[in-house]
Amino acid sequence: MKQEKVVYRFFQYVGEPLTARKELAFEDKLIAQFVLDELVFNWNKSHLEDKINQAIDANNHSDFKQYSEAYKQYVWED
């Protein structure tokens, strides 16, 4: 049986350079999403706390009621 030969010819590529992207692992994506969710949650909660405190200081009942209703989503328990 005859052996087959493979011949490679290399030519210089003159176009735009190509870059390959490596996909991130699912676990890495999930961890990154959890970290971002936690950061956004904590920022929103502290922002609402500041707004509630400002409404209390200004003795603004309508703003206090509005912000405290939104704040309930951040402190609910089962």
C-alpha positions in Angstrom: 0.0 0.0 0.0 1.4 3.4 -1.0 1.8 6.0 1.7 0.2 9.3 1.0 2.2 12.5 1.3 0.8 15.8 2.5 2.3 18.9 1.2 1.7 22.2 2.9 2.2 25.5 1.2 2.4 28.7 3.2 1.5 32.1 1.8 1.9 35.4 3.5 -1.5 36.8 4.5 -1.9 40.4 3.6 -5.3 41.2 5.0 -6.5 42.2 8.5 -5.0 40.2 11.3 -7.4 37.6 12.6 -8.0 37.1 16.3 -9.5 34.1 18.0 -11.8 34.5 20.9 -11.9 32.0 23.7 -15.2 31.5 25.3 -15.4 31.8 29.1 -16.4 28.8 31.1 -20.0 28.7 32.3 -18.9 28.8 35.9 -16.8 32.0 35.3 -19.8 33.7 33.6 -22.1 32.6 36.4 -19.8 33.9 39.2 -19.3 37.2 37.3 -23.1 37.6 37.0 -23.6 36.8 40.7 -21.0 39.4 41.7 -22.5 42.0 39.5 -26.0 41.2 40.9 -24.8 41.5 44.4 -23.1 44.9 43.8 -26.1 46.3 42.1 -28.4 45.0 44.8 -26.3 46.6 47.6 -26.0 49.9 45.7 -29.7 50.1 45.1 -30.5 49.3 48.7 -28.1 51.9 50.1 -29.3 54.5 47.6 -32.9 53.9 48.8 -31.8 54.1 52.4 -30.3 57.5 51.7 -33.4 58.7 50.0 -35.5 57.5 52.9 -33.3 59.3 55.4 -33.4 62.5 53.4 -37.2 62.2 53.3 -37.3 61.8 57.1 -35.0 64.8 57.6 -37.1 66.9 55.2 -40.3 65.7 56.9 -41.6 64.7 53.4 -44.3 62.0 54.0 -45.1 61.3 50.4 -41.5 60.7 49.4 -40.9 58.6 52.5 -43.9 56.4 51.6 -42.8 56.0 48.0 -39.2 55.1 48.9 -40.2 52.8 51.7 -42.5 50.9 49.4 -39.6 50.4 47.0 -37.3 49.5 49.9 -39.6 46.6 51.0 -38.3 44.6 48.0 -34.9 44.6 49.5 -35.7 43.4 53.0 -38.4 40.8 52.5 -38.1 37.5 54.4 -39.7 34.1 53.9 
